[in-house]
Amino acid sequence: MKYRREHHSLTLLYTHLVYVTKYRKKLFELKHLDRLEEIFKATAEKMNFKVIEFNGESDHIHVLVEYPPKLSISQITNSLKGVSSRYLRKEYPEMKKYKALWSPSYFAVSSGGCPIETLKKYIQNQKKPS
């Protein structure tokens, strides 16, 4: 395992996040999921966390992140949802009609009780839309 070294800490924090679309609408196609992954990774790089695994279906996405202790899950979530919503509505005409793409809620669970490889395989096996 590769630990994150900061000035006064040595950490390895993983969280499995699930975000659903507003009203569980089936909004995403494969092209949207591919773009979401790019947006999430770019946002993560700017905020100093990592997207380890990403996948989704037409109405929700799963993302596994590794993050520093100075960032909260709510900060990560707000950034990922806010930035991705703005970009998708700007870049895809079919998304412009939605004021909000994401439900305001989210699911987050620490992955401490489950091997990371098992969690990565679970996320990889999500059924992408065709």
C-alpha positions as CSV (number, residue, x, y, z in Angstrom):
1,M,0.0,0.0,0.0
2,K,1.2,3.5,-0.8
3,Y,0.5,5.9,2.1
4,R,-0.2,9.6,1.6
5,R,2.6,11.6,3.3
6,E,1.8,15.1,4.5
7,H,3.7,17.4,6.8
8,H,2.3,15.9,10.0
9,S,0.4,12.8,8.9
10,L,0.7,9.5,7.2
11,T,-2.7,8.3,5.9
12,L,-4.5,6.0,3.6
13,L,-8.2,7.1,3.4
14,Y,-10.5,5.5,0.9
15,T,-14.2,6.2,0.4
16,H,-16.8,4.7,-1.9
17,L,-19.2,7.4,-3.1
18,V,-22.5,6.9,-5.0
19,Y,-24.3,9.8,-6.6
20,V,-27.8,9.4,-8.1
21,T,-29.4,11.7,-10.7
22,K,-32.3,13.9,-9.6
23,Y,-35.5,11.9,-9.4
24,R,-33.4,8.8,-10.5
25,K,-33.9,9.9,-14.1
26,K,-32.0,7.8,-16.6
27,L,-29.9,10.6,-18.0
28,F,-26.5,9.1,-18.8
29,E,-25.3,7.4,-21.9
30,L,-21.8,6.0,-22.3
31,K,-20.5,9.3,-23.6
32,H,-21.7,11.1,-20.5
33,L,-20.1,8.6,-18.2
34,D,-16.8,8.9,-20.1
35,R,-16.9,12.7,-19.8
36,L,-17.9,12.5,-16.1
37,E,-14.8,10.3,-15.4
38,E,-12.6,12.9,-17.1
39,I,-14.2,15.8,-15.1
40,F,-14.0,13.9,-11.8
41,K,-10.3,13.1,-12.4
42,A,-9.4,16.7,-13.3
43,T,-11.3,18.0,-10.3
44,A,-9.6,15.5,-8.1
45,E,-6.2,16.6,-9.3
46,K,-6.9,20.2,-8.6
47,M,-8.1,19.4,-5.1
48,N,-5.3,16.9,-4.3
49,F,-7.3,13.7,-4.0
50,K,-7.4,10.7,-6.4
51,V,-10.2,8.9,-8.3
52,I,-9.1,5.3,-8.0
53,E,-12.1,3.7,-9.8
54,F,-15.1,5.1,-11.6
55,N,-18.2,3.6,-13.2
56,G,-21.9,4.0,-13.4
57,E,-25.2,3.3,-15.0
58,S,-27.8,5.5,-16.6
59,D,-29.1,6.9,-13.3
60,H,-26.2,6.8,-10.9
61,I,-22.4,6.6,-10.6
62,H,-19.9,4.9,-8.3
63,V,-16.6,6.4,-7.5
64,L,-13.8,5.3,-5.2
65,V,-11.6,8.1,-4.0
66,E,-8.4,8.3,-1.9
67,Y,-8.1,11.6,-0.1
68,P,-6.1,13.6,2.4
69,P,-7.5,14.1,5.9
70,K,-7.8,17.9,5.4
71,L,-10.6,17.4,2.9
72,S,-14.1,16.3,4.0
73,I,-16.4,14.0,2.0
74,S,-18.9,16.8,1.7
75,Q,-16.2,19.1,0.1
76,I,-15.3,16.4,-2.3
77,T,-18.9,15.7,-3.1
78,N,-19.9,19.4,-3.6
79,S,-17.0,19.9,-6.0
80,L,-17.5,16.8,-8.0
81,K,-21.2,17.3,-8.4
82,G,-21.1,21.0,-9.0
83,V,-18.3,21.0,-11.6
84,S,-19.7,18.0,-13.4
85,S,-23.2,19.4,-13.6
86,R,-21.9,22.7,-15.0
87,Y,-19.7,21.0,-17.6
88,L,-22.3,18.4,-18.7
89,R,-25.1,21.0,-19.1
90,K,-22.7,23.2,-21.0
91,E,-21.3,20.6,-23.4
92,Y,-24.4,18.4,-24.1
93,P,-27.5,20.1,-25.4
94,E,-29.8,17.3,-24.1
95,M,-28.7,18.2,-20.6
96,K,-29.5,21.9,-20.7
97,K,-33.1,21.4,-19.8
98,Y,-32.2,20.1,-16.3
99,K,-31.6,22.7,-13.6
100,A,-29.9,20.1,-11.5
101,L,-28.5,16.8,-12.7
102,W,-27.7,15.3,-9.3
103,S,-29.9,14.5,-6.3
104,P,-28.8,16.6,-3.3
105,S,-28.1,13.4,-1.3
106,Y,-25.2,11.0,-1.6
107,F,-24.0,7.7,-0.2
108,A,-20.5,7.4,1.3
109,V,-18.9,4.5,3.0
110,S,-15.4,4.0,4.3
111,S,-13.8,1.0,2.6
112,G,-11.9,-0.1,5.7
113,G,-13.8,-3.3,6.1
114,C,-13.5,-4.5,2.5
115,P,-10.3,-5.1,0.5
116,I,-9.9,-2.3,-2.1
117,E,-9.5,-4.8,-4.9
118,T,-13.0,-6.3,-4.1
119,L,-14.5,-2.8,-4.1
120,K,-12.8,-1.9,-7.4
121,K,-14.2,-5.0,-9.0
122,Y,-17.7,-4.2,-7.8
123,I,-17.5,-0.7,-9.3
124,Q,-16.0,-2.1,-12.6
125,N,-18.9,-4.5,-12.9
126,Q,-21.6,-1.9,-13.0
127,K,-23.8,-2.2,-16.1
128,K,-23.0,0.8,-18.3
129,P,-25.7,2.0,-20.6
130,S,-25.3,1.0,-24.2
